[in-house]
């Protein structure tokens, strides 16, 4: 009887370990999945107007900061790997957007990082400028972190900044939809996957007792996702009224 109990406990432990491993894999790669339909939409239409590249800016800054937060406060390695995957995903999105925009460009005028123009910030022509900006930002974060790593206040502030930026993930898309008065060119599947992912990861943060910054960030993201989905309904209804 005791042997049966031991075997049952081992089976339960094995099942729990498998579920935990699957949840970790979803956390690492799940954040990149919503951008697959948007990537395909841009490829199909050869148009980037419906997607806000400032989403990439927000996520790059958030995940670079999160990596340095991990250096000061080693939370789950899963979340560190998630940041690395997300940074690579955002570079892939920016590379595609630059390629499509340069193909469709009528004017020969180029906007470069070296122009130091606030008006054209994050609207550069060359993909290399985005890489250079992120490299410079990373070096700056590394220097400041090296100097202030012993300060608990600095480390917590770094974590708060990381999740604050990540919480604003959908805000550039929300604002671009407002400016365009349309959600055309934006992948609705991307936003639905954002919402599903944000609900999943917020639950994951609570269950795994992650720093409170993480689940607060997830809750704000869910609210912004909901606002974008309301835009989809509103603007589609307006389009039907105009066509009618």
One Martini backbone bead per residue (centre of mass of N, CA, C, O) as a GRO file, in nm:
protein
  244
    1UNK     BB    1   0.058   0.062  -0.021
    2UNK     BB    2   0.299   0.252   0.006
    3UNK     BB    3   0.395   0.213  -0.287
    4UNK     BB    4   0.143   0.338  -0.420
    5UNK     BB    5   0.168   0.617  -0.295
    6UNK     BB    6   0.446   0.683  -0.408
    7UNK     BB    7   0.365   0.657  -0.709
    8UNK     BB    8   0.148   0.876  -0.704
    9UNK     BB    9   0.334   1.107  -0.616
   10UNK     BB   10   0.527   1.084  -0.858
   11UNK     BB   11   0.314   1.139  -1.075
   12UNK     BB   12   0.232   1.417  -0.970
   13UNK     BB   13   0.514   1.543  -0.987
   14UNK     BB   14   0.549   1.492  -1.291
   15UNK     BB   15   0.299   1.652  -1.386
   16UNK     BB   16   0.377   1.922  -1.257
   17UNK     BB   17   0.648   1.953  -1.405
   18UNK     BB   18   0.528   1.957  -1.689
   19UNK     BB   19   0.340   2.201  -1.650
   20UNK     BB   20   0.564   2.396  -1.566
   21UNK     BB   21   0.727   2.371  -1.830
   22UNK     BB   22   0.500   2.465  -2.021
   23UNK     BB   23   0.454   2.742  -1.889
   24UNK     BB   24   0.742   2.845  -1.942
   25UNK     BB   25   0.733   2.824  -2.252
   26UNK     BB   26   0.496   3.017  -2.289
   27UNK     BB   27   0.636   3.260  -2.158
   28UNK     BB   28   0.879   3.281  -2.354
   29UNK     BB   29   0.704   3.256  -2.649
   30UNK     BB   30   0.415   3.387  -2.626
   31UNK     BB   31   0.486   3.697  -2.676
   32UNK     BB   32   0.554   3.648  -2.995
   33UNK     BB   33   0.294   3.534  -3.134
   34UNK     BB   34   0.115   3.797  -3.199
   35UNK     BB   35   0.325   3.889  -3.441
   36UNK     BB   36   0.265   3.694  -3.670
   37UNK     BB   37   0.003   3.815  -3.801
   38UNK     BB   38   0.128   4.097  -3.845
   39UNK     BB   39   0.359   4.008  -4.025
   40UNK     BB   40   0.173   3.882  -4.244
   41UNK     BB   41   0.013   4.140  -4.308
   42UNK     BB   42   0.251   4.309  -4.410
   43UNK     BB   43   0.339   4.114  -4.632
   44UNK     BB   44   0.068   4.112  -4.789
   45UNK     BB   45   0.025   4.447  -4.810
   46UNK     BB   46   0.274   4.638  -4.798
   47UNK     BB   47   0.181   4.765  -4.504
   48UNK     BB   48   0.239   4.982  -4.194
   49UNK     BB   49   0.005   5.183  -4.093
   50UNK     BB   50  -0.149   4.985  -3.876
   51UNK     BB   51   0.137   4.978  -3.735
   52UNK     BB   52   0.305   5.049  -3.438
   53UNK     BB   53   0.647   5.093  -3.379
   54UNK     BB   54   0.619   5.187  -3.074
   55UNK     BB   55   0.581   4.910  -2.961
   56UNK     BB   56   0.878   4.834  -2.993
   57UNK     BB   57   0.994   5.050  -2.811
   58UNK     BB   58   0.855   4.969  -2.549
   59UNK     BB   59   0.963   4.670  -2.543
   60UNK     BB   60   1.264   4.725  -2.552
   61UNK     BB   61   1.287   4.895  -2.298
   62UNK     BB   62   1.150   4.700  -2.099
   63UNK     BB   63   1.350   4.449  -2.152
   64UNK     BB   64   1.614   4.585  -2.084
   65UNK     BB   65   1.535   4.664  -1.796
   66UNK     BB   66   1.469   4.374  -1.698
   67UNK     BB   67   1.756   4.262  -1.721
   68UNK     BB   68   1.874   4.462  -1.505
   69UNK     BB   69   1.683   4.374  -1.282
   70UNK     BB   70   1.791   4.081  -1.267
   71UNK     BB   71   2.073   4.156  -1.170
   72UNK     BB   72   1.955   4.279  -0.891
   73UNK     BB   73   1.692   4.061  -0.914
   74UNK     BB   74   1.658   3.721  -0.909
   75UNK     BB   75   1.432   3.598  -1.084
   76UNK     BB   76   1.292   3.432  -1.308
   77UNK     BB   77   1.439   3.293  -1.587
   78UNK     BB   78   1.195   3.298  -1.773
   79UNK     BB   79   1.176   3.617  -1.786
   80UNK     BB   80   1.451   3.656  -1.915
   81UNK     BB   81   1.401   3.490  -2.175
   82UNK     BB   82   1.157   3.654  -2.267
   83UNK     BB   83   1.317   3.915  -2.324
   84UNK     BB   84   1.500   3.806  -2.546
   85UNK     BB   85   1.276   3.716  -2.742
   86UNK     BB   86   1.138   3.998  -2.765
   87UNK     BB   87   1.373   4.154  -2.885
   88UNK     BB   88   1.399   3.983  -3.144
   89UNK     BB   89   1.108   4.033  -3.242
   90UNK     BB   90   1.129   4.346  -3.271
   91UNK     BB   91   1.352   4.340  -3.481
   92UNK     BB   92   1.188   4.189  -3.694
   93UNK     BB   93   0.966   4.404  -3.723
   94UNK     BB   94   1.150   4.644  -3.800
   95UNK     BB   95   1.279   4.520  -4.049
   96UNK     BB   96   1.018   4.491  -4.210
   97UNK     BB   97   0.924   4.787  -4.202
   98UNK     BB   98   1.174   4.906  -4.343
   99UNK     BB   99   1.153   4.744  -4.604
  100UNK     BB  100   0.866   4.838  -4.688
  101UNK     BB  101   0.908   5.147  -4.674
  102UNK     BB  102   1.147   5.158  -4.881
  103UNK     BB  103   0.984   5.035  -5.117
  104UNK     BB  104   0.744   5.270  -5.096
  105UNK     BB  105   0.923   5.500  -5.137
  106UNK     BB  106   0.929   5.817  -5.299
  107UNK     BB  107   1.122   5.957  -5.142
  108UNK     BB  108   1.476   6.031  -5.092
  109UNK     BB  109   1.436   6.100  -4.811
  110UNK     BB  110   1.623   6.063  -4.510
  111UNK     BB  111   1.609   5.919  -4.178
  112UNK     BB  112   1.835   5.973  -3.910
  113UNK     BB  113   1.984   5.954  -3.609
  114UNK     BB  114   2.207   6.179  -3.675
  115UNK     BB  115   1.994   6.421  -3.695
  116UNK     BB  116   1.848   6.478  -3.419
  117UNK     BB  117   1.527   6.432  -3.459
  118UNK     BB  118   1.229   6.445  -3.294
  119UNK     BB  119   1.023   6.420  -3.529
  120UNK     BB  120   1.192   6.135  -3.629
  121UNK     BB  121   1.154   5.961  -3.398
  122UNK     BB  122   1.126   5.632  -3.483
  123UNK     BB  123   1.154   5.714  -3.825
  124UNK     BB  124   1.363   5.554  -3.960
  125UNK     BB  125   1.511   5.416  -4.243
  126UNK     BB  126   1.724   5.251  -4.085
  127UNK     BB  127   1.775   4.969  -3.902
  128UNK     BB  128   2.053   5.044  -3.771
  129UNK     BB  129   1.939   5.275  -3.589
  130UNK     BB  130   1.788   5.093  -3.391
  131UNK     BB  131   2.033   4.936  -3.297
  132UNK     BB  132   2.197   5.182  -3.196
  133UNK     BB  133   1.999   5.281  -2.985
  134UNK     BB  134   1.992   5.016  -2.815
  135UNK     BB  135   2.291   5.011  -2.753
  136UNK     BB  136   2.308   5.284  -2.606
  137UNK     BB  137   2.094   5.217  -2.389
  138UNK     BB  138   2.243   4.970  -2.273
  139UNK     BB  139   2.501   5.113  -2.185
  140UNK     BB  140   2.368   5.312  -1.994
  141UNK     BB  141   2.241   5.098  -1.807
  142UNK     BB  142   2.508   4.960  -1.729
  143UNK     BB  143   2.645   5.198  -1.590
  144UNK     BB  144   2.426   5.267  -1.380
  145UNK     BB  145   2.407   4.983  -1.254
  146UNK     BB  146   2.703   4.961  -1.163
  147UNK     BB  147   2.683   5.214  -0.966
  148UNK     BB  148   2.372   5.116  -0.826
  149UNK     BB  149   2.343   4.807  -0.735
  150UNK     BB  150   2.344   4.848  -0.406
  151UNK     BB  151   2.064   4.977  -0.453
  152UNK     BB  152   1.746   4.898  -0.372
  153UNK     BB  153   1.595   5.141  -0.490
  154UNK     BB  154   1.703   5.117  -0.778
  155UNK     BB  155   1.608   4.829  -0.843
  156UNK     BB  156   1.303   4.884  -0.796
  157UNK     BB  157   1.284   5.112  -1.003
  158UNK     BB  158   1.366   4.945  -1.245
  159UNK     BB  159   1.127   4.749  -1.228
  160UNK     BB  160   0.904   4.964  -1.250
  161UNK     BB  161   0.988   5.072  -1.528
  162UNK     BB  162   0.962   4.810  -1.687
  163UNK     BB  163   0.653   4.760  -1.626
  164UNK     BB  164   0.549   5.034  -1.720
  165UNK     BB  165   0.625   5.002  -2.015
  166UNK     BB  166   0.478   4.731  -2.062
  167UNK     BB  167   0.192   4.844  -1.990
  168UNK     BB  168   0.221   5.041  -2.263
  169UNK     BB  169   0.215   4.863  -2.518
  170UNK     BB  170  -0.085   4.945  -2.647
  171UNK     BB  171  -0.087   5.260  -2.667
  172UNK     BB  172   0.025   5.326  -2.953
  173UNK     BB  173  -0.205   5.172  -3.097
  174UNK     BB  174  -0.438   5.331  -2.980
  175UNK     BB  175  -0.344   5.612  -3.093
  176UNK     BB  176  -0.332   5.533  -3.393
  177UNK     BB  177  -0.629   5.464  -3.421
  178UNK     BB  178  -0.729   5.746  -3.347
  179UNK     BB  179  -0.582   5.897  -3.577
  180UNK     BB  180  -0.710   5.707  -3.814
  181UNK     BB  181  -1.000   5.604  -3.751
  182UNK     BB  182  -0.865   5.305  -3.748
  183UNK     BB  183  -0.783   4.931  -3.789
  184UNK     BB  184  -0.644   4.920  -4.043
  185UNK     BB  185  -0.370   4.684  -4.055
  186UNK     BB  186  -0.455   4.559  -3.796
  187UNK     BB  187  -0.424   4.281  -3.602
  188UNK     BB  188  -0.666   4.123  -3.426
  189UNK     BB  189  -0.513   3.870  -3.343
  190UNK     BB  190  -0.297   4.017  -3.184
  191UNK     BB  191  -0.488   4.133  -2.962
  192UNK     BB  192  -0.608   3.865  -2.870
  193UNK     BB  193  -0.329   3.749  -2.788
  194UNK     BB  194  -0.260   3.960  -2.588
  195UNK     BB  195  -0.495   3.906  -2.396
  196UNK     BB  196  -0.439   3.609  -2.339
  197UNK     BB  197  -0.144   3.653  -2.241
  198UNK     BB  198  -0.207   3.854  -2.007
  199UNK     BB  199  -0.384   3.664  -1.845
  200UNK     BB  200  -0.177   3.438  -1.811
  201UNK     BB  201   0.067   3.601  -1.686
  202UNK     BB  202  -0.083   3.718  -1.443
  203UNK     BB  203  -0.144   3.443  -1.320
  204UNK     BB  204   0.151   3.352  -1.304
  205UNK     BB  205   0.250   3.574  -1.112
  206UNK     BB  206   0.064   3.505  -0.874
  207UNK     BB  207   0.137   3.202  -0.835
  208UNK     BB  208   0.471   3.274  -0.829
  209UNK     BB  209   0.530   3.529  -0.661
  210UNK     BB  210   0.589   3.778  -0.800
  211UNK     BB  211   0.655   4.075  -0.836
  212UNK     BB  212   0.411   4.318  -0.822
  213UNK     BB  213   0.482   4.465  -1.088
  214UNK     BB  214   0.384   4.240  -1.283
  215UNK     BB  215   0.070   4.222  -1.219
  216UNK     BB  216   0.009   4.517  -1.265
  217UNK     BB  217   0.095   4.526  -1.557
  218UNK     BB  218  -0.106   4.310  -1.662
  219UNK     BB  219  -0.366   4.463  -1.586
  220UNK     BB  220  -0.321   4.711  -1.767
  221UNK     BB  221  -0.301   4.556  -2.036
  222UNK     BB  222  -0.590   4.446  -2.036
  223UNK     BB  223  -0.729   4.724  -2.054
  224UNK     BB  224  -0.599   4.811  -2.327
  225UNK     BB  225  -0.696   4.576  -2.494
  226UNK     BB  226  -0.996   4.637  -2.457
  227UNK     BB  227  -0.987   4.917  -2.597
  228UNK     BB  228  -0.901   4.812  -2.878
  229UNK     BB  229  -1.146   4.624  -2.921
  230UNK     BB  230  -1.347   4.859  -2.916
  231UNK     BB  231  -1.236   4.996  -3.168
  232UNK     BB  232  -1.305   4.773  -3.365
  233UNK     BB  233  -1.611   4.795  -3.324
  234UNK     BB  234  -1.648   5.100  -3.381
  235UNK     BB  235  -1.508   5.128  -3.668
  236UNK     BB  236  -1.675   4.906  -3.808
  237UNK     BB  237  -1.947   5.047  -3.764
  238UNK     BB  238  -1.881   5.310  -3.914
  239UNK     BB  239  -1.829   5.174  -4.189
  240UNK     BB  240  -2.114   5.055  -4.226
  241UNK     BB  241  -2.263   5.326  -4.222
  242UNK     BB  242  -2.119   5.455  -4.468
  243UNK     BB  243  -2.190   5.228  -4.672
  244UNK     BB  244  -2.506   5.262  -4.617
   0.00000   0.00000   0.00000
